[in-house]
Amino acid sequence: MMTDAPILEVEELVVETSGRKPSRILDAISFTINAGETLCLVGESGSGKSVTSLATMGLLPPGALVAQSGCIRLAGEDVLTATPAKLLSLRGRHMAMIFQEPMTALNPVLSVGRQLDEVLCQHTSQTGPQRRARVLEVFEQVHLPDVERIYASYPHQLSGGQRQRIMIAMALLLKPQLLIADEPTTALDVTTQHQILALIKQLQREHGTAVLFITHDMGVVVDIADRVCVMHHGQLVESGPVDQVLGSPQEAYTQRLLAAVPSLLPRPPREATSNKTVLEVQSLEKVFNANQGVLRWLRKPVTPTRAVDDVSFVLKRGRTLGVVGESGSGKSTLARCVMRLITPTGGNIRVSGKQITELPKSMLKPHRKRIQMIFQDPNRSLNPRMTVGQSLIEGPTNYGTSRREALARGRELLELVGLPVDAIDRYPHQFSGGQRQRIAIARALAMEPEVIVADEAVSALDVSVQAQVLTLLHEIQLRLGIAVLFITHDLRVAAQICDDVLVMQRGRLIEYGPAAQVLGQPEAEYTRQLMEAAPGRGWDFAAGAPVKPRFSPVEAH
Amino acid sequence: MFAYFIRRILASIPVMLVVALFVFLLLRLSPGDPAAIIAGDMASPTQLANIRAALGLDQPLHIQFFVWLGELVRGNFGTSLISQTPVLTMIGQRLEPTGSLAVVAMLFTVIIAIPLGVIAAWCHGRFLDKLVMSASVVGFSVPVFVIGYLLIQLFALELGWLPVQGFRSLSEGIAPFASRIVLPALTLSSIYIALIARMTRASMLEVLDEDYIRTARAKGLPERAVLFRHALRNAAVPILTVIGTGFALMISGVVVTESVFNIPGLGRLIVDAVLARDYPVIQALILLTAGLYVIINLLIDLSYAITDPRIRY
């Protein structure tokens, strides 16, 4: 299917911020994409990959970013100098885009059918029934079920995967020559991600579309790319065929980036350091019942949701237990129950042997300090109006530590998490995402807890920063002997940090055991599906070569 | 949705009852004796007592309340203490001028303010945005009567296009009605145009940053479709809220405009009744306004569900 005619040619593209002191966002980027080819732009946040895609669509935010020089040729037309009318017809007809967040990329107040119909209305002269037939046909192509119903549905009535299929359908309506996909699977579960990637590949084969695929996930690159361009600080660091760039990276940055990708192979098991049980959960159950309140007999009866259903586990001092599962599997509800942020409807939670399941608020206080939480998004979990010091000492002073003592301890903790001591007087916005997550860890440690619950604590971080934070957690654990309940959807991260792994699906425990066993030789069908769907499972990043099949019982000779 | 509608109607009954009780007590407990006002300064105590008995003012308060409430339910809002005309007739006569003024003013507001707000948001930070925003400051800060007199000066006296004041019923023909309603409606709407243009702009600015707006642009839609089809509907809920409350406020806020343009409407009826302590009229007017608020609130809530499919009752 590959031909030599380039669909998109980007030459020496320079994008700067507008204003008196322009700073360079893209520094002379050049690449081409041929028909039927997938080019992956990879890089960490701030590397300029999304700006490249927006510039290609002619969608740079006016008044904020300006293309200073270079050109972007699509179908013989320079996007940067095209008239507004020409640009409108280029979008949709010759290029189309899929965005990262299917939850917000569709207009919530228009039916999805109408949102696709609009594209045909704008760019073709088809009649109403023709347009409807075409939309339904494309829905079939992206394997949506029950297309008539979907046509009339609103975005909030559909799942994330279905919405992303709608976005893809929308992009494919006019059979564009170029499809730009900006992190199209980042917000999706692994199994859905797997399906969407397969769908993009299949449609590309059928229509010979050129795909510009933007991602930060090296696993996805392995699965989808023909060629790769690595971006760093607005520059194109390295580019070439996927095997070459991943197999024998030439540039130091690419090598570092690849080295930071956690392997799917579980790390060697750690020696147990202590036999003391710090957290014990028995047949935990949380049912959300909508049929409550004074007016319950007036409402329609709703089936109760069993968010956590009969989950048991034991966490020992100094160990890490990973809870993995897709969205809606009940991992976060489990974490909240363990933290007693919500009250479970059944089962037992023991922290250091003390039953806390049904303690009222006032009696819970002494136990709260033993179990602390780190949240997913460090940009939002720290109060922007409090200095780092204020955030660090708030907990301990609530428990009676003097301010001076708490501040001294705060400084020690900042050193422990690898931040300068003067950080104590600064505000969260003065730090990067990774630094903020370090602050969040320091804050959790300030209470000298026995257990830390980390809910997707590294999911919002770039892979190199993620590696640093994981190392930090590992070191702290060795030093202080804290137990960690690590909640994640990322099997790679789970494989690298967890001693034990608990797999959840729809609130139920599917598989529970040592990481090497659960992730290495999964017994449950669901765990196997999850492992199969993990992007880039066929590539060993450490070795820079494809991995041998792992799940087959007998090695092929 | 229908069940919700019925529930809301039923729920408004206790609200109206509380309003009725409040209105009744507030006026009865305030100083000033209506019998004394009717009788005049020269009346003897016997005359006063007779008038009280005739009006039922000598009964205990709770009896007065239930008598009054019973009459209300039967549609009898009483007779004015001053003019002896049934209150309902008085209000009926005044309803059309005020109603048409409010409706036309709201129409002007919506037609002018929403496009202004949308355009201001679209040109965020540029000249047109600043122009609209400065104009809205003027709209807010210049008193209604000043705007009224300025409009009269320009369009009625200088240009002679429109009559200076007065009101003609719509039943007397479109032309006389329209020529007399334009200036007062513009006057009344000035502050609401300023308010709703600002509201629309703020709400649009928020929506224009959303991902689906980028999607709409990436589809190759023209800006007009992006702004009005995709952005405005999403920005609608706060704008509808302000339009609804604005309309309700308008009914009670027309006094100045009605005075400037000499329109025999509800606003002036309220003022006259309050000055004369004409209880039945005041009570009926407050109840009417409260009922109007309840209905408009219900309509606003229902309109949310129409503009936003995620809202279901």
Boltz contact constraints between the chains, C-beta under 6 A:
constraints:
  - contact:
      token1: [A, 57]
      token2: [B, 218]
      max_distance: 6.0
  - contact:
      token1: [A, 59]
      token2: [B, 217]
      max_distance: 6.0
  - contact:
      token1: [A, 88]
      token2: [B, 220]
      max_distance: 6.0
  - contact:
      token1: [A, 91]
      token2: [B, 218]
      max_distance: 6.0
  - contact:
      token1: [A, 91]
      token2: [B, 220]
      max_distance: 6.0
  - contact:
      token1: [A, 92]
      token2: [B, 219]
      max_distance: 6.0
  - contact:
      token1: [A, 92]
      token2: [B, 220]
      max_distance: 6.0
  - contact:
      token1: [A, 97]
      token2: [B, 218]
      max_distance: 6.0
  - contact:
      token1: [A, 101]
      token2: [B, 211]
      max_distance: 6.0
  - contact:
      token1: [A, 104]
      token2: [B, 211]
      max_distance: 6.0
  - contact:
      token1: [A, 105]
      token2: [B, 211]
      max_distance: 6.0
  - contact:
      token1: [A, 105]
      token2: [B, 212]
      max_distance: 6.0
  - contact:
      token1: [A, 105]
      token2: [B, 215]
      max_distance: 6.0
  - contact:
      token1: [A, 106]
      token2: [B, 212]
      max_distance: 6.0
  - contact:
      token1: [A, 107]
      token2: [B, 212]
      max_distance: 6.0
  - contact:
      token1: [A, 107]
      token2: [B, 230]
      max_distance: 6.0
  - contact:
      token1: [A, 109]
      token2: [B, 233]
      max_distance: 6.0
  - contact:
      token1: [A, 109]
      token2: [B, 234]
      max_distance: 6.0
  - contact:
      token1: [A, 109]
      token2: [B, 308]
      max_distance: 6.0
  - contact:
      token1: [A, 119]
      token2: [B, 219]
      max_distance: 6.0
  - contact:
      token1: [A, 122]
      token2: [B, 220]
      max_distance: 6.0
  - contact:
      token1: [A, 122]
      token2: [B, 221]
      max_distance: 6.0
  - contact:
      token1: [A, 154]
      token2: [B, 309]
      max_distance: 6.0
  - contact:
      token1: [A, 156]
      token2: [B, 310]
      max_distance: 6.0
